[in-house]
């Protein structure tokens, strides 16, 4: 949740700077890496490391969901978005 909140602040800026295609691909790889890193966490790991990994995983997933949901509505006219939200 913390990663999600932190990422929302910079999402628009990052998308404008790098574009959707670059962000979806690069962030998709980072999100996969972050989730894979979660598999390496054990009870013997420090709490700080676990927190950092989970925040990064939350940030990358938040960015990915935002990118994909935004692209889903990119070509929908403003008047049709309410109905389209229901369909999505």
N, CA and C atoms as an extended XYZ file, in Angstrom:
264
Properties=species:S:1:pos:R:3:atomname:S:1:resname:S:1:resid:I:1 pbc="F F F"
N         0.823       -1.184        0.000 N   UNK     1
C         0.000        0.000        0.000 CA  UNK     1
C         0.874        1.258        0.000 C   UNK     1
N         1.934        1.260        0.780 N   UNK     2
C         2.814        2.432        0.838 CA  UNK     2
C         3.447        2.690       -0.524 C   UNK     2
N         3.866        1.621       -1.202 N   UNK     3
C         4.446        1.780       -2.535 CA  UNK     3
C         3.449        2.349       -3.519 C   UNK     3
N         2.208        1.924       -3.422 N   UNK     4
C         1.145        2.441       -4.275 CA  UNK     4
C         0.977        3.942       -4.075 C   UNK     4
N         0.901        4.365       -2.829 N   UNK     5
C         0.716        5.795       -2.542 CA  UNK     5
C         1.904        6.630       -3.010 C   UNK     5
N         3.099        6.122       -2.806 N   UNK     6
C         4.296        6.847       -3.237 CA  UNK     6
C         4.326        6.965       -4.758 C   UNK     6
N         3.955        5.898       -5.442 N   UNK     7
C         4.033        5.880       -6.902 CA  UNK     7
C         3.017        6.803       -7.551 C   UNK     7
N         1.860        6.967       -6.948 N   UNK     8
C         0.830        7.823       -7.537 CA  UNK     8
C         1.315        9.257       -7.731 C   UNK     8
N         2.233        9.696       -6.896 N   UNK     9
C         2.753       11.063       -6.995 CA  UNK     9
C         3.529       11.267       -8.294 C   UNK     9
N         4.298       10.264       -8.725 N   UNK    10
C         5.159       10.437       -9.880 CA  UNK    10
C         4.689        9.772      -11.152 C   UNK    10
N         3.569        9.086      -11.116 N   UNK    11
C         3.113        8.333      -12.279 CA  UNK    11
C         2.920        9.202      -13.511 C   UNK    11
N         2.185       10.283      -13.385 N   UNK    12
C         1.909       11.147      -14.535 CA  UNK    12
C         3.199       11.727      -15.105 C   UNK    12
N         4.064       12.176      -14.239 N   UNK    13
C         5.336       12.751      -14.679 CA  UNK    13
C         6.177       11.727      -15.442 C   UNK    13
N         6.249       10.517      -14.935 N   UNK    14
C         7.027        9.469      -15.598 CA  UNK    14
C         6.424        9.087      -16.948 C   UNK    14
N         5.104        8.981      -17.004 N   UNK    15
C         4.461        8.625      -18.264 CA  UNK    15
C         4.656        9.701      -19.320 C   UNK    15
N         4.590       10.941      -18.925 N   UNK    16
C         4.811       12.027      -19.887 CA  UNK    16
C         6.252       12.067      -20.366 C   UNK    16
N         7.173       11.779      -19.478 N   UNK    17
C         8.598       11.843      -19.840 CA  UNK    17
C         9.027       10.684      -20.731 C   UNK    17
N         8.617        9.454      -20.394 N   UNK    18
C         9.117        8.274      -21.094 CA  UNK    18
C         8.111        7.637      -22.042 C   UNK    18
N         6.831        7.949      -21.921 N   UNK    19
C         5.810        7.372      -22.794 CA  UNK    19
C         5.293        6.041      -22.271 C   UNK    19
N         4.144        5.654      -22.774 N   UNK    20
C         3.489        4.445      -22.287 CA  UNK    20
C         4.256        3.181      -22.646 C   UNK    20
N         4.690        3.076      -23.877 N   UNK    21
C         5.358        1.840      -24.312 CA  UNK    21
C         6.602        1.571      -23.484 C   UNK    21
N         7.433        2.572      -23.326 N   UNK    22
C         8.662        2.410      -22.543 CA  UNK    22
C         8.343        2.058      -21.101 C   UNK    22
N         7.363        2.741      -20.520 N   UNK    23
C         7.033        2.498      -19.112 CA  UNK    23
C         6.410        1.125      -18.903 C   UNK    23
N         5.546        0.691      -19.819 N   UNK    24
C         4.908       -0.623      -19.659 CA  UNK    24
C         5.960       -1.728      -19.742 C   UNK    24
N         6.866       -1.626      -20.701 N   UNK    25
C         7.884       -2.668      -20.860 CA  UNK    25
C         8.883       -2.642      -19.702 C   UNK    25
N         9.474       -1.471      -19.451 N   UNK    26
C        10.489       -1.367      -18.396 CA  UNK    26
C         9.894       -1.679      -17.024 C   UNK    26
N         8.743       -1.115      -16.758 N   UNK    27
C         8.119       -1.348      -15.462 CA  UNK    27
C         7.625       -2.782      -15.325 C   UNK    27
N         7.192       -3.388      -16.416 N   UNK    28
C         6.792       -4.795      -16.372 CA  UNK    28
C         7.945       -5.690      -15.950 C   UNK    28
N         9.129       -5.392      -16.490 N   UNK    29
C        10.320       -6.152      -16.094 CA  UNK    29
C        10.665       -5.914      -14.629 C   UNK    29
N        10.572       -4.654      -14.198 N   UNK    30
C        10.847       -4.341      -12.791 CA  UNK    30
C         9.832       -4.997      -11.861 C   UNK    30
N         8.573       -4.997      -12.268 N   UNK    31
C         7.532       -5.625      -11.445 CA  UNK    31
C         7.773       -7.128      -11.328 C   UNK    31
N         8.148       -7.757      -12.425 N   UNK    32
C         8.442       -9.188      -12.388 CA  UNK    32
C         9.642       -9.471      -11.482 C   UNK    32
N        10.651       -8.631      -11.575 N   UNK    33
C        11.831       -8.783      -10.723 CA  UNK    33
C        11.476       -8.588       -9.249 C   UNK    33
N        10.636       -7.604       -8.967 N   UNK    34
C        10.238       -7.344       -7.583 CA  UNK    34
C         9.445       -8.514       -7.006 C   UNK    34
N         8.550       -9.092       -7.794 N   UNK    35
C         7.779      -10.238       -7.326 CA  UNK    35
C         8.692      -11.457       -7.153 C   UNK    35
N         9.627      -11.645       -8.077 N   UNK    36
C        10.574      -12.754       -7.945 CA  UNK    36
C        11.442      -12.582       -6.706 C   UNK    36
N        11.799      -11.352       -6.399 N   UNK    37
C        12.599      -11.083       -5.208 CA  UNK    37
C        11.837      -11.455       -3.942 C   UNK    37
N        10.538      -11.301       -3.962 N   UNK    38
C         9.723      -11.696       -2.801 CA  UNK    38
C         9.890      -13.182       -2.492 C   UNK    38
N        10.145      -13.987       -3.515 N   UNK    39
C        10.327      -15.424       -3.302 CA  UNK    39
C        11.616      -15.719       -2.533 C   UNK    39
N        12.554      -14.781       -2.550 N   UNK    40
C        13.821      -14.979       -1.854 CA  UNK    40
C        13.779      -14.562       -0.390 C   UNK    40
N        12.694      -13.942        0.018 N   UNK    41
C        12.592      -13.479        1.402 CA  UNK    41
C        12.364      -14.661        2.339 C   UNK    41
N        13.076      -14.658        3.432 N   UNK    42
C        12.934      -15.699        4.451 CA  UNK    42
C        12.775      -15.038        5.816 C   UNK    42
N        12.531      -15.855        6.810 N   UNK    43
C        12.397      -15.337        8.172 CA  UNK    43
C        13.716      -14.751        8.685 C   UNK    43
N        14.819      -15.151        8.089 N   UNK    44
C        16.129      -14.677        8.543 CA  UNK    44
C        16.512      -13.321        7.960 C   UNK    44
N        15.726      -12.807        7.020 N   UNK    45
C        16.024      -11.506        6.400 CA  UNK    45
C        15.649      -10.388        7.353 C   UNK    45
N        16.347       -9.284        7.211 N   UNK    46
C        16.044       -8.151        8.096 CA  UNK    46
C        14.685       -7.547        7.734 C   UNK    46
N        14.041       -6.994        8.723 N   UNK    47
C        12.735       -6.379        8.520 CA  UNK    47
C        12.835       -5.214        7.538 C   UNK    47
N        13.924       -4.463        7.599 N   UNK    48
C        14.102       -3.331        6.683 CA  UNK    48
C        14.185       -3.808        5.236 C   UNK    48
N        14.903       -4.880        4.970 N   UNK    49
C        15.002       -5.420        3.614 CA  UNK    49
C        13.640       -5.886        3.120 C   UNK    49
N        12.899       -6.564        3.961 N   UNK    50
C        11.559       -7.038        3.596 CA  UNK    50
C        10.668       -5.845        3.254 C   UNK    50
N        10.722       -4.806        4.067 N   UNK    51
C         9.900       -3.610        3.820 CA  UNK    51
C        10.278       -2.940        2.507 C   UNK    51
N        11.556       -2.830        2.226 N   UNK    52
C        12.013       -2.201        0.974 CA  UNK    52
C        11.529       -3.008       -0.228 C   UNK    52
N        11.698       -4.313       -0.164 N   UNK    53
C        11.254       -5.168       -1.273 CA  UNK    53
C         9.752       -5.037       -1.491 C   UNK    53
N         8.986       -5.041       -0.417 N   UNK    54
C         7.531       -4.941       -0.556 CA  UNK    54
C         7.082       -3.573       -1.059 C   UNK    54
N         7.756       -2.509       -0.632 N   UNK    55
C         7.413       -1.171       -1.133 CA  UNK    55
C         7.726       -1.069       -2.624 C   UNK    55
N         8.877       -1.573       -3.032 N   UNK    56
C         9.232       -1.542       -4.460 CA  UNK    56
C         8.246       -2.386       -5.268 C   UNK    56
N         7.872       -3.543       -4.758 N   UNK    57
C         6.891       -4.377       -5.457 CA  UNK    57
C         5.555       -3.639       -5.578 C   UNK    57
N         5.148       -2.951       -4.535 N   UNK    58
C         3.909       -2.174       -4.582 CA  UNK    58
C         3.987       -1.018       -5.566 C   UNK    58
N         5.141       -0.374       -5.614 N   UNK    59
C         5.319        0.746       -6.548 CA  UNK    59
C         5.236        0.273       -7.992 C   UNK    59
N         5.924       -0.805       -8.313 N   UNK    60
C         5.937       -1.273       -9.696 CA  UNK    60
C         4.571       -1.812      -10.121 C   UNK    60
N         3.882       -2.501       -9.230 N   UNK    61
C         2.540       -2.990       -9.571 CA  UNK    61
C         1.565       -1.837       -9.752 C   UNK    61
N         1.675       -0.817       -8.916 N   UNK    62
C         0.816        0.349       -9.043 CA  UNK    62
C         1.012        1.022      -10.397 C   UNK    62
N         2.273        1.204      -10.787 N   UNK    63
C         2.567        1.830      -12.080 CA  UNK    63
C         2.024        0.975      -13.218 C   UNK    63
N         2.184       -0.330      -13.134 N   UNK    64
C         1.720       -1.197      -14.210 CA  UNK    64
C         0.203       -1.146      -14.343 C   UNK    64
N        -0.509       -1.223      -13.236 N   UNK    65
C        -1.971       -1.150      -13.284 CA  UNK    65
C        -2.439        0.200      -13.824 C   UNK    65
N        -1.775        1.270      -13.427 N   UNK    66
C        -2.142        2.596      -13.915 CA  UNK    66
C        -1.932        2.700      -15.417 C   UNK    66
N        -0.797        2.223      -15.906 N   UNK    67
C        -0.517        2.261      -17.354 CA  UNK    67
C        -1.550        1.468      -18.136 C   UNK    67
N        -1.802        0.258      -17.708 N   UNK    68
C        -2.717       -0.602      -18.457 CA  UNK    68
C        -4.147       -0.091      -18.411 C   UNK    68
N        -4.588        0.402      -17.274 N   UNK    69
C        -5.947        0.945      -17.181 CA  UNK    69
C        -6.092        2.225      -17.982 C   UNK    69
N        -5.072        3.050      -18.014 N   UNK    70
C        -5.128        4.276      -18.805 CA  UNK    70
C        -5.199        3.949      -20.290 C   UNK    70
N        -4.419        2.982      -20.728 N   UNK    71
C        -4.449        2.606      -22.143 CA  UNK    71
C        -5.796        2.007      -22.533 C   UNK    71
N        -6.443        1.339      -21.607 N   UNK    72
C        -7.747        0.746      -21.900 CA  UNK    72
C        -8.792        1.807      -22.239 C   UNK    72
N        -8.619        3.015      -21.708 N   UNK    73
C        -9.590        4.085      -21.935 CA  UNK    73
C        -9.082        5.159      -22.898 C   UNK    73
N        -7.943        4.964      -23.513 N   UNK    74
C        -7.327        6.006      -24.339 CA  UNK    74
C        -8.183        6.424      -25.528 C   UNK    74
N        -8.833        5.483      -26.165 N   UNK    75
C        -9.599        5.791      -27.383 CA  UNK    75
C       -11.092        5.922      -27.140 C   UNK    75
N       -11.503        5.970      -25.907 N   UNK    76
C       -12.926        6.072      -25.575 CA  UNK    76
C       -13.301        7.548      -25.453 C   UNK    76
N       -14.319        8.015      -26.187 N   UNK    77
C       -14.746        9.410      -26.055 CA  UNK    77
C       -15.232        9.708      -24.634 C   UNK    77
N       -15.096       10.936      -24.226 N   UNK    78
C       -15.463       11.334      -22.857 CA  UNK    78
C       -16.905       10.976      -22.519 C   UNK    78
N       -17.801       11.114      -23.476 N   UNK    79
C       -19.221       10.835      -23.221 CA  UNK    79
C       -19.478        9.359      -22.951 C   UNK    79
N       -18.637        8.473      -23.448 N   UNK    80
C       -18.858        7.040      -23.295 CA  UNK    80
C       -18.076        6.418      -22.138 C   UNK    80
N       -17.289        7.208      -21.433 N   UNK    81
C       -16.418        6.645      -20.393 CA  UNK    81
C       -17.169        6.076      -19.200 C   UNK    81
N       -18.296        6.635      -18.854 N   UNK    82
C       -19.048        6.108      -17.702 CA  UNK    82
C       -19.490        4.675      -17.977 C   UNK    82
N       -20.046        4.441      -19.151 N   UNK    83
C       -20.462        3.090      -19.512 CA  UNK    83
C       -19.278        2.148      -19.689 C   UNK    83
N       -18.214        2.675      -20.212 N   UNK    84
C       -17.020        1.866      -20.429 CA  UNK    84
C       -16.380        1.455      -19.104 C   UNK    84
N       -16.465        2.324      -18.108 N   UNK    85
C       -15.945        1.985      -16.792 CA  UNK    85
C       -16.686        0.785      -16.239 C   UNK    85
N       -17.980        0.732      -16.452 N   UNK    86
C       -18.775       -0.396      -15.995 CA  UNK    86
C       -18.347       -1.680      -16.722 C   UNK    86
N       -18.105       -1.573      -18.014 N   UNK    87
C       -17.689       -2.738      -18.797 CA  UNK    87
C       -16.301       -3.218      -18.372 C   UNK    87
N       -15.420       -2.302      -18.087 N   UNK    88
C       -14.044       -2.685      -17.720 CA  UNK    88
C       -14.051       -3.372      -16.376 C   UNK    88
